[in-house]
Structure formats: C-alpha cells, structure tokens
Amino acid sequence: MEEHLGDRLTSVAAERVFALNHAQRRVLRNWSVEERPGKVVEIIVAPPGGCSADAAHTALHRLIAAHEALRSRLAHDSNGTLVQQVVDATTAARTLGHHHEELDDSLDPGEVAARLRPHPVDPEKAASHCTLYTVRGRVRVVMLSVSHVFADGVSQQLLVRTLEALLTGVITEVPAALQAGAFSDERVAAVLEANTAHWRKVLLRAPRACTYSGGDRGLTEVVRSAGVVVESALQQEVRAAAGRLRTSPFVIWTTAAQLLTSALCGRHDLVFRCTTANRTRAAEFGVVAQLAQAVYPRVDGGSADTVGERVRQVHTAVLAAQHHGVHDAAALLDWLDSPGVRAGAVFKPAFEINHAAALRADLSTSLVSTTPVEEESSVRVDPPAANADLAVSIWEEQTGAAVVLSARPPAWRQREPARLLADLLATARHLCQAPQDKVTDVAVEPLPAVAGLLHGHHSGVSLDVATTRDLLLSHPAVVACDFSLHVGDAGRRLLRAEVRLDVPTPEHRLREWYAGRQRRLSGAVVPDELVLIAADELRRFSGQGGHPA
C-alpha cells in the first residue's frame, strides 16, 4: 500500500537551491518528461536475519539526511529554468514515499532481492522512494529507488555499501561527505568551458557516423543484445595483457571493440562513446550525485597499425577523455548539429563501451554461464542523443566478468548479436595473444552491406545508394534525382545531387527538409551541392534512382 508521510515536497520551502550540473542537463536532454520516472537506480539490501521496521526507517532517514541528493527534487526558478531544490532532513524523512510488501515466508530473501525492479520516481516530486519487504512483520529486504537525475552508478554502489552497514550495525552514523551542490555548473564554470572547447577541437573534423548498413530508423526500433559470463581464462588473459601493455582492462576491452568495429565497417578513424565518472579525488567517491558524463574519444588509426599500437592510441584517447570529462555535453552535441559544423549528418559515435565493477547481484541473475543469453527491447529513436548502433557493457568483479553486446537494426540486420559477441571475444583474445599483429589480421568478416557503400565523403559517413536516393526523393516536390561523389576545390569528396521538381521550391527549404529526414536515416547525408531543375526544363534524367560516380 502506497504511503506519503506528511506533505509533498512541492509544498515546502527549500533549504537551498542551486544550478544543475553538466551531467544532469545531459540526461534531462536525452529523457522525455514521461521517461524520467523510469530512469531509476536501485539500492537493494537484504540484511542477514532481517531487522525491525523502525530500524530500517532509522537507517534510511540517516542515509537521506547525510546526502542532499536524496533530499532533492527538480524545480523551476523564476526564469523557468530547471534547478535542484534541497529540503532539510526532517522534511525529507517526513515526505519519503514508501510502501510495505509482505512476503511468503517460504521465499528466500536473497532470491527476492535479485528479482526486484526499482519503483518509479518522479524527480519533480522527490529523489527517492522506499520499499520494505517483510516476513511476519520483520524486514528482510530494503529497496531504495533513487532517481537517476540525482545519482549515478558510483553513487549507487556507495549507497548500497552504506545502507548495508547501517542495517547490520557496522556503523550507526553516515560519514560526512561532499554534497551534490559542490558540483553544480556555477561552481565549475571555468573548467566546463575549457573542456567543452577541447571536445569541439577533437570532433570538428572527426567522422560524423559509422555506417553498418543503410535504412530508415523510424520513431522506435528494436535493440537486440547477447550477453555471457567471460571465461576465466580470457579474463586472466585480459588482465595479463593490460599489465604487459601498461594499460587497464578497460582499454583492452575498448581496443577489442574498436578493432571489431574497424573490421566490420572497414574504417580505422573512429569516434566512440564511453562514460567517465568524473571523480578523481578520494573524497569525490563519497558524494551522491549524477556526475557521470558521456565523452567521445577519437582514435585516428590506420590499416598499417599493429594491434599493440592501436592499444596505445586508445589508451591515450581514454586518458585525455577522463581529463576533460567535466564538459557541457548538451552544448557540444548542439554545436555538432549546427550549420557549418554538421557536415551533412547528425553525429553518432561508431560504438559505445562502458566498464564498471558490478554490484553483487548483477552476475547472479540472467548471466550465469558462457552460453549467450539473448534479449531484445524497443527503444525510442532519439537522434540528438548520439546513441551508437553497437554497444558493449562490461561488469567485472574479482570473481567474474560479464559482457553484453547490444546492437541496433543497422548492425543486427547484418549479423546476429550472438555472433557479434563471439567476434568481440575472439578479437579480445587475439589482442591479448598477438599484439604484434597488424590490425587487419583480426579475423572478423566485414558486414555484407559494407561492400556496396560509397566511401570517402568528407563527413566520414559511408553512403548507401538506396537510402541516399530515398532521402532525395522524400520531399513531395521532388520527382527524380541523380547524385554522385566528386572531389571539390579543397580536395574533399563532396556529394552533388540534382533534383527535379514539379513544384518550385527554394533550396533552403529543401535543405531544411533533408536535414530533418537525415536524422532518422543510416547511410545518407544532406548533399553538399544541390542543383534544382524545374519540371519544364528539358534535361535527360537517369530515372527515379541515382547513379554514384
């Protein structure tokens, strides 16, 4: 039964208000208002032998009192700008939404905890929601659901450890910690500006996207994934290779993903996406806040590189990314999509990779063997969010590691996720065993569609002939088209398109239309040169298609 103890946060005065930080603004950009309540991290603890409801409430209230992020909500200032509003500990305890659920005493609390899913939390009303699972009135599982707007993965692990220590009596008070307000944009403005300028320089001439295959993305699409527990032998090889090459296991896995993408698509100059925790000092690992930020390292490699050289390139790029993690990702992506910078295509990194220490429950649920576990889900297509068509997630502990490869339609329509995952693991093994080999020695077959793409456009996007034709013909006034790639005055390869119109249409209107459509296409760009031909002009066309030169 749902309870709200006391007044809602909307009816109380704020203890303090401060600007959101760069990471919060990024996630709010990417999530719709309707999606926000579902973006939650769960803090789940099953205290041995259980505890009383009063003890559970006391532990939760002490945890919430210690971290202002757990006493927060989104609010609007006088200008209508979203800000973070924090209430005092007494009000937060009084307004904590929670409910109790009685369990059958035949159920194992640990198994119950492994199956739980977090409760939705609307960040405009509160930061968290508590659920107590009881057996005969005694609390056996505590779940605190925290809005992802106010807490990231590092925060999640910190809260699990702290709540467990409180519930088991290891500690009675929460250690003093840095607070979320110390990281608001107004406190880090100079660093934010300098690092954002760094990323603009890195990405100005970088490839805008990596084409796995052409096609229309639509409004939603299916993401298919395959995951396995990594064999202990490979896990040991990764750690040993990291030691020999003087880098980290994350760089080894990232290089494997980069080599896989290069082999699939035939490109070695790639931008990838990863997430940095933006914590460097020990004290910063004690703060509960949303600080994790997407970064976009570029590895400008070549086909003559050795595998070991590619490892060093990735290592250098990752170090630079971590050093410049505090940046305005929302402003950066807007800039990449601005006139004069966009290069005809919305920005989409070639792949995404994330690597983290797993919470204990993660490796004991669906990923329990080295046989791939496959899943699929439907997601909203969000072009401005810069989501990759291939993503790798790695959860690692001392006792094991799990790897999940997720693919969007341009990739999985070409190759099954389970096979892509097998290719990734084989590439990682090759990297560990033969870093002296050339990157072209990696035994992964290119995707079938790649051979038919037009390569060399200055945006870095490989063009699919059918998708490019569909883009040009998508405007209602266009009845026929021709297009070709050619070398321009500056030595760049440009897309030149001729379109025949049955209704007079200004060129800037056509370009606006094409820019909007291109966002939802894979393997097409807005033409650099656009020649408009009126319907009454006598000119020979090759028909409804296009012919690449």
C-alpha positions in Angstrom: 0.0 0.0 0.0 1.4 3.4 -1.0 2.0 5.9 1.7 3.2 9.5 1.8 4.2 10.6 5.3 3.4 14.3 5.5 3.2 17.0 2.9 4.7 16.6 -0.6 8.0 18.3 -1.4 6.2 20.8 -3.6 4.5 22.4 -0.6 7.6 23.0 1.5 10.2 25.7 1.5 13.6 24.8 0.1 16.6 24.5 2.3 18.7 25.7 -0.7 18.5 25.8 -4.5 21.4 25.5 -7.0 22.0 25.1 -10.7 22.0 21.6 -12.2 25.4 20.2 -13.3 26.5 19.3 -16.8 25.8 15.6 -16.4 22.2 16.3 -15.2 21.5 18.6 -18.1 22.7 15.9 -20.5 20.4 13.2 -19.1 17.5 15.6 -19.0 18.1 16.4 -22.6 18.0 12.8 -23.6 14.9 11.7 -21.5 11.4 12.9 -22.1 9.3 14.1 -19.2 7.4 10.8 -19.4 10.5 8.7 -19.4 12.1 10.4 -16.4 10.3 8.5 -13.6 11.5 5.2 -15.1 15.2 6.3 -15.0 16.0 5.0 -11.6 18.9 3.2 -9.8 18.0 0.7 -7.1 19.7 0.3 -3.8 18.8 -3.2 -2.5 20.0 -4.7 0.8 18.9 -8.0 2.4 20.2 -7.8 6.0 21.0 -11.2 7.4 18.3 -12.3 9.8 16.3 -9.1 8.9 15.6 -6.1 11.1 12.6 -4.3 12.6 10.7 -1.7 10.5 11.8 1.0 13.0 15.5 0.1 12.5 15.0 0.1 8.7 13.4 3.6 8.8 16.1 4.9 11.1 18.8 3.7 8.7 17.1 5.2 5.7 16.5 8.5 7.4 20.1 8.7 8.4 21.2 7.9 4.9 18.9 10.5 3.4 20.0 13.1 6.0 23.6 12.6 5.1 23.2 13.2 1.3 21.4 16.2 -0.1 21.0 14.5 -3.4 18.5 12.2 -1.6 16.6 15.2 -0.3 16.3 16.9 -3.7 13.8 17.4 -6.5 13.7 19.3 -9.8 12.1 22.7 -9.6 11.8 25.8 -11.8 13.3 29.1 -10.9 11.8 32.5 -11.6 13.0 32.3 -15.2 11.5 28.8 -15.8 15.0 27.1 -15.7 15.2 23.7 -14.0 17.2 23.8 -10.8 17.9 21.4 -7.9 15.9 22.1 -4.8 17.0 20.6 -1.5 14.9 20.3 1.6 16.0 19.7 5.2 16.4 16.3 6.7 13.3 16.4 8.8 11.1 17.3 5.9 12.7 14.7 3.7 12.1 12.0 6.3 8.5 13.1 6.7 7.8 13.1 3.0 9.6 9.9 2.0 7.2 8.0 -0.2 7.3 4.3 0.7 5.3 1.1 0.9 5.5 -2.3 2.6 5.0 -5.6 1.0 4.6 -8.9 3.0 6.5 -11.8 1.5 5.6 -15.5 1.8 7.9 -16.9 4.4 8.9 -19.8 2.1 10.7 -17.3 -0.2 14.5 -16.8 0.1 15.2 -13.1 0.7 18.3 -13.2 -1.5 16.4 -14.6 -4.4 13.6 -12.0 -3.9 16.3 -9.2 -3.9 17.8 -10.5 -7.2 14.4 -10.3 -8.9 13.4 -6.8 -7.7 12.9 -3.9 -10.1 13.0 -0.3 -8.9 10.0 1.8 -8.1 9.4 4.7 -10.5 10.4 8.1 -9.0 9.3 11.4 -10.5 12.3 13.8 -10.0 10.0 16.8 -9.9 8.4 15.4 -6.8 11.2 13.6 -4.9 14.6 12.0 -5.3 13.8 8.6 -3.8 11.1 6.0 -2.8 11.5 3.2 -0.3 10.0 -0.3 -0.3 10.3 -2.6 2.7 9.7 -6.3 2.1 8.7 -8.1 5.3 8.1 -11.6 6.6 5.8 -11.7 9.6 6.5 -8.0 10.2 10.2 -8.3 10.1 12.1 -6.5 7.3 14.0 -8.9 5.1 14.7 -6.7 2.1 15.1 -3.0 1.8 14.9 -1.3 -1.6 15.6 2.4 -2.0 14.8 3.6 -5.6 16.7 6.8 -6.5 16.1 9.0 -9.5 19.0 8.8 -11.9 18.8 12.6 -12.2 20.4 12.7 -8.7 22.6 9.6 -8.6 24.9 7.8 -10.9 26.5 4.3 -10.8 29.2 5.3 -8.4 26.5 6.8 -6.1 24.6 3.5 -6.4 27.5 1.4 -5.1 28.2 3.9 -2.3 24.6 3.8 -1.1 24.5 0.0 -1.2 27.6 -0.2 1.0 26.4 2.5 3.4 22.9 1.2 3.8 24.1 -2.3 4.3 26.5 -1.1 7.0 23.7 0.8 8.7 21.2 -2.1 8.7 23.8 -4.6 10.0 25.1 -2.2 12.7 28.6 -1.9 11.3 28.1 1.9 11.5 25.5 4.0 13.3 26.2 7.3 11.6 26.9 8.1 8.0 30.4 9.6 7.5 30.5 13.2 6.5 30.7 13.6 2.7 30.9 16.1 -0.1 27.5 17.2 -1.3 25.9 17.4 -4.8 25.8 21.2 -4.8 29.6 21.4 -4.9 29.5 20.2 -8.5 26.8 22.5 -9.9 27.7 24.2 -13.1 28.1 27.6 -11.4 30.9 26.1 -9.3 32.8 24.6 -12.2 32.1 27.1 -14.9 35.7 27.8 -16.0 36.6 24.1 -16.2 33.4 23.4 -18.0 34.1 26.0 -20.7 37.7 24.9 -21.3 36.8 21.2 -21.5 33.9 21.8 -23.9 36.3 23.8 -26.1 38.7 20.8 -26.1 35.9 18.4 -27.3 35.0 20.9 -30.1 38.6 20.7 -31.3 38.7 16.9 -31.1 35.4 16.4 -33.0 35.4 19.3 -35.5 36.9 17.1 -38.3 36.1 13.7 -36.9 33.8 11.2 -38.7 30.1 12.1 -38.0 28.9 8.5 -38.1 29.9 4.9 -38.9 27.6 3.1 -41.3 26.8 -0.5 -40.6 24.1 -0.6 -43.2 21.6 1.8 -44.8 18.0 2.3 -43.9 15.2 4.3 -42.3 15.2 4.3 -38.5 11.7 5.4 -37.8 10.4 6.6 -34.4 11.2 3.4 -32.5 13.5 0.5 -33.1 14.4 -2.9 -31.6 17.7 -3.2 -29.7 18.9 -6.8 -29.6 21.6 -8.0 -27.2 23.6 -11.0 -26.3 25.5 -11.5 -23.0 27.8 -14.0 -21.4 29.9 -14.6 -18.4 33.5 -14.3 -19.7 35.5 -17.5 -19.4 38.0 -17.2 -16.6 40.9 -17.9 -19.0 40.0 -14.9 -21.2 39.5 -12.8 -18.1 43.0 -13.7 -16.9 44.4 -13.0 -20.4 42.9 -9.5 -20.4 44.4 -8.7 -17.1 47.8 -10.1 -18.1 47.8 -8.1 -21.4 46.8 -5.0 -19.5 49.9 -5.5 -17.3 52.3 -6.1 -20.2 51.0 -3.2 -22.3 50.9 -0.9 -19.3 47.3 0.0 -19.5 43.9 -1.1 -17.9 41.5 -3.9 -18.7 39.0 -1.2 -19.8 41.5 -0.1 -22.5 42.0 -3.7 -23.6 38.2 -4.2 -24.0 37.8 -0.9 -25.7 40.5 -1.7 -28.2 38.8 -5.0 -28.9 35.6 -3.2 -29.6 37.4 -0.7 -31.8 39.1 -3.4 -33.7 35.8 -5.3 -34.1 34.1 -2.1 -35.5 37.0 -1.4 -37.8 36.8 -5.0 -39.2 33.0 -4.8 -39.6 32.9 -1.5 -41.3 36.4 -1.1 -42.9 37.2 2.2 -41.1 40.1 2.9 -38.7 39.3 6.6 -37.9 36.5 6.2 -35.4 34.9 8.1 -32.6 33.5 6.1 -29.7 31.4 6.9 -26.7 32.1 6.0 -23.1 31.2 7.3 -19.7 33.6 8.9 -17.2 32.7 9.0 -13.5 34.3 12.5 -13.2 35.8 11.6 -9.8 39.5 11.9 -9.2 39.9 12.7 -5.6 39.2 10.1 -2.9 36.6 12.4 -1.3 34.6 12.6 -4.6 33.9 8.9 -4.4 31.9 9.6 -1.2 29.4 12.0 -2.9 26.0 11.0 -4.1 25.3 12.9 -7.3 24.8 12.5 -11.0 28.3 13.3 -12.3 28.8 10.6 -14.9 29.3 12.2 -18.3 29.4 10.8 -21.8 32.7 11.5 -23.6 33.6 11.0 -27.2 37.3 9.9 -27.8 38.6 9.8 -31.3 41.1 7.2 -32.4 42.5 8.2 -35.8 44.2 4.9 -36.7 45.3 3.4 -40.0 45.3 0.0 -41.6 49.1 -0.3 -41.1 48.9 -0.1 -37.3 49.8 -3.0 -35.2 47.3 -4.2 -32.5 49.7 -3.0 -29.8 49.9 0.4 -31.5 46.1 0.6 -31.5 46.1 -0.2 -27.8 48.3 2.8 -27.2 46.2 5.0 -29.3 43.1 4.0 -27.4 44.9 4.4 -24.1 46.0 8.0 -25.0 42.4 8.9 -26.1 40.8 7.5 -23.0 43.2 9.3 -20.7 42.5 12.6 -22.5 38.8 11.9 -22.2 39.0 11.3 -18.5 41.0 14.5 -18.0 38.3 16.5 -19.9 35.3 14.7 -18.6 33.6 17.8 -17.0 32.2 19.4 -20.1 28.9 20.6 -21.4 27.8 17.5 -23.5 24.4 19.0 -24.3 26.0 22.2 -25.8 28.6 20.1 -27.6 26.0 18.0 -29.3 24.0 21.1 -30.3 27.2 22.6 -31.7 27.9 19.4 -33.7 24.4 19.7 -35.2 24.8 23.4 -36.1 25.1 24.9 -39.6 28.7 24.9 -40.8 29.7 22.1 -38.4 27.2 19.4 -39.1 28.8 18.2 -42.4 25.5 16.9 -43.6 24.9 14.3 -40.9 23.7 14.0 -37.3 26.6 12.9 -35.0 26.6 9.3 -34.0 29.6 7.6 -32.5 30.8 4.3 -34.1 30.3 2.3 -30.9 29.8 2.7 -27.2 31.5 0.9 -24.3 31.1 1.0 -20.6 33.1 -0.9 -18.0 32.3 -1.0 -14.3 32.6 -3.1 -11.1 29.4 -5.0 -10.7 27.1 -4.9 -7.7 27.0 -8.4 -6.2 23.5 -9.3 -7.6 24.3 -8.5 -11.2 26.3 -11.6 -12.0 23.9 -14.0 -10.3 20.8 -13.2 -12.4 20.5 -13.8 -16.1 24.2 -14.1 -16.9 25.3 -17.3 -15.3 27.2 -19.2 -18.0 29.3 -18.8 -21.0 26.4 -19.6 -23.3 25.0 -16.3 -24.7 21.7 -15.0 -23.2 19.8 -13.1 -25.8 17.2 -10.3 -25.1 15.5 -7.6 -27.1 13.7 -4.3 -26.2 12.0 -1.5 -28.1 13.5 2.0 -27.7 12.7 5.5 -28.8 14.9 6.7 -31.6 16.5 9.9 -30.3 18.9 11.3 -32.9 20.2 14.2 -30.8 21.3 11.8 -28.0 24.2 10.4 -30.1 23.5 6.8 -29.3 25.7 4.2 -31.1 24.5 1.3 -33.2 26.8 -1.1 -31.4 27.3 -1.0 -27.6 29.4 -3.1 -25.2 28.9 -3.2 -21.5 31.3 -5.0 -19.1 30.6 -5.7 -15.5 33.7 -7.0 -13.6 34.5 -8.3 -10.2 37.3 -10.3 -8.7 35.2 -13.5 -9.1 34.0 -13.0 -12.6 33.1 -10.7 -15.5 30.1 -10.4 -17.8 30.0 -8.9 -21.2 26.8 -7.7 -23.0 26.8 -6.6 -26.7 23.8 -4.6 -27.9 23.0 -3.8 -31.5 20.5 -1.6 -33.2 19.0 -2.5 -36.6 21.7 -1.3 -38.9 24.1 -3.7 -37.2 21.9 -6.7 -36.2 20.2 -6.9 -39.6 23.6 -7.6 -40.9 24.8 -10.1 -38.2 23.2 -11.7 -35.2 24.2 -10.2 -31.8 25.4 -13.6 -30.5 27.8 -13.8 -33.4 28.9 -10.2 -33.0 29.6 -11.0 -29.3 31.6 -14.1 -30.3 33.6 -11.9 -32.7 34.3 -9.4 -29.9 35.5 -12.2 -27.6 37.7 -13.7 -30.3 39.1 -10.2 -31.1 39.9 -9.7 -27.4 41.7 -13.0 -27.3 43.7 -12.2 -30.5 44.7 -8.8 -29.0 46.0 -10.4 -25.8 47.9 -13.2 -27.6 49.3 -11.3 -30.6 49.7 -7.5 -30.1 52.4 -7.5 -32.7 49.9 -8.5 -35.5 48.5 -5.9 -37.9 45.0 -4.6 -37.1 43.9 -6.0 -40.5 44.9 -9.5 -39.2 41.8 -9.6 -36.9 39.8 -12.5 -38.2 36.3 -10.8 -38.4 34.4 -10.7 -41.7 33.2 -7.3 -42.9 29.4 -6.8 -42.7 27.8 -7.8 -46.1 26.3 -4.3 -46.7 29.7 -2.5 -46.4 31.0 -3.7 -49.8 28.1 -1.8 -51.5 28.6 1.5 -49.7 30.1 4.6 -51.2 33.1 5.6 -49.1 35.2 8.8 -48.9 32.6 11.5 -48.2 34.2 14.3 -46.1 31.8 13.7 -43.2 33.2 10.2 -42.7 29.7 8.7 -43.4 29.7 5.8 -45.9 26.7 6.3 -48.2 24.1 3.7 -49.0 22.9 4.3 -52.6 19.2 3.3 -51.9 19.0 5.3 -48.7 20.5 8.4 -50.3 18.1 8.1 -53.2 15.2 7.8 -50.7 16.4 10.9 -48.9 16.5 13.0 -52.1 13.0 11.7 -53.2 11.4 12.2 -49.8 10.4 15.8 -50.4 7.0 15.9 -52.0 8.1 18.3 -54.7 11.0 16.1 -55.9 10.1 13.7 -58.7 13.5 12.5 -59.8 17.2 12.7 -58.8 20.8 12.0 -59.8 23.8 12.1 -57.4 27.5 11.4 -57.3 30.6 11.9 -55.2 33.3 14.1 -56.6 36.4 15.9 -55.3 35.9 19.5 -54.5 38.2 22.5 -54.6 39.6 21.8 -51.2 40.3 18.2 -52.0 37.4 16.9 -50.0 34.9 14.4 -51.5 31.5 16.0 -51.8 28.0 14.7 -52.5 26.5 16.5 -55.5 22.8 16.0 -56.2 20.5 17.1 -59.0 16.8 17.0 -58.1 13.9 17.6 -60.5 11.0 19.5 -59.0 7.4 19.6 -60.2 6.6 22.4 -57.8 9.1 25.4 -57.4 10.8 25.1 -54.0 13.6 27.3 -52.6 16.9 25.5 -52.0 17.0 26.4 -48.3 13.6 24.7 -47.8 14.8 21.6 -49.4 18.0 21.6 -47.2 15.9 22.0 -44.1 13.7 19.1 -45.1 16.7 16.9 -45.9 18.4 17.8 -42.6 15.3 16.7 -40.7 14.9 13.5 -42.6 18.6 12.6 -42.4 18.4 12.4 -38.7 16.4 9.2 -38.9 18.4 7.6 -41.7 21.5 5.4 -41.7 23.9 5.8 -44.6 22.9 9.2 -46.0 23.9 12.8 -45.8 22.5 16.1 -46.9 24.1 17.0 -50.3 26.9 19.4 -50.2 25.9 20.7 -53.7 22.2 20.8 -54.6 21.2 21.5 -58.2 17.4 22.3 -58.7 15.8 21.6 -62.0 12.3 22.7 -62.8 9.9 20.2 -64.3 9.5 22.2 -67.5 13.3 22.2 -68.3 14.4 19.7 -70.9 17.0 17.6 -69.3 17.7 13.9 -69.5 17.5 12.1 -66.2 18.5 8.5 -65.4 15.1 7.8 -63.9 14.0 7.6 -60.3 17.3 6.4 -59.0 20.7 7.8 -58.6 24.0 6.8 -60.1 27.1 7.2 -57.9 30.3 8.3 -59.7 
